[in-house]
Amino acid sequence: VPVVPHLIVDVRTAAAAPPSSPPLDQAVLRLVDAFVAVEPVLNEANTYYETEAYRRDGMALGQKLHARMPPLMDTFTVAHETMATELRRYVRE
């Protein structure tokens, strides 16, 4: 299920609003960017498997989707870990 676009806008707006916390703000923006990049691929794969389209195309699209996923997920995972680290620092303060 695609994320409602206004939620992405809301997160970006909040990251740009005071009070400023540059490391956390930048980490959140990197996480949002990584999510925006990976979400459509995951949604496409979900639809592909739910509709059993892989049976009709002999897994051709599945192979293409699976080739695209690892770098996108790696970027998302790193962005998430970085944001979580920054958030923990912010919460402690």
N, C-alpha and C positions, 0 to 999 in steps of 0.2 A: 504494500500500500504506500503510494507516494506521500511524502511529508507535505503538509500544506505549505505552499511557498511563503505565505506571510510569516510562518514560524522562523524560516531562515532569515527573512528580513528583520524580524524582531530580535533575533540573536545578534545579527550584525549591528543593528542600531544600538542595542544594549552595550555591546563591546566598545562602541565609539562614544558612549555617553559618560559623563562624570559620575562617580569619581573614577579616575583613570588608574588602572593597574596594568601598565604595558606588558609585562610578561604573561599575565593571565589573559588579557585581552587578545594578544597575538596568538596565544595557544588555542583559545576558543575559536578564533577566526580560521586557524589552520585546520582545526577539527571540523568545522562547518564546511570548509572547502573540500576536505577529504570525503566527508559524508555526501556532499552534492555530487562528487565524482563517482562514488561507488554505488549509491542508491539506485540509479537507473539500471545498472548492470545486474544488480541483485534482483530487482523487480522483474527484469526481462527473463532472468533465469527462473525465477519463481513461476512466472506465467508459462514459460516453456515446459517446465516439468509438470505443473498442475494440469495443463491441457494435453499432456502426453505428446507434444509435438515432436519430441525426440524419436518417437516410434515412426513418424512419417518421414523424417529427414535423415534417418540413420545416425543421429547424434551429431550431425554436421554443425548446427548452430551451437549445440552444447560444447563442442570442442573449442569453438571460437570464444564462447563466453568464459569457459574455464581458463583459457589462456589469458584473458583480460583480468580476471579476478585477483590473482596473487599480488601483483604490484599495487593494485588499488587497495586491497585489504591491508597490505604491509604499511602503506602510507596512512591509512585510517588508524591502524593499531598504534603506530608511533605517535600520531597526533593525539590519540586518546590518552596514551600513557603520559605524554608531555602535559596535556591539559590537566589530567588528574594530579600530577605532581605539583603543578602551579596552583591548582585549586586547594590542595592540602596546605600549602604555604600560606595562601590567602586566608583560609579558615583559621589557621593557628594564630595569625596576627589579629 
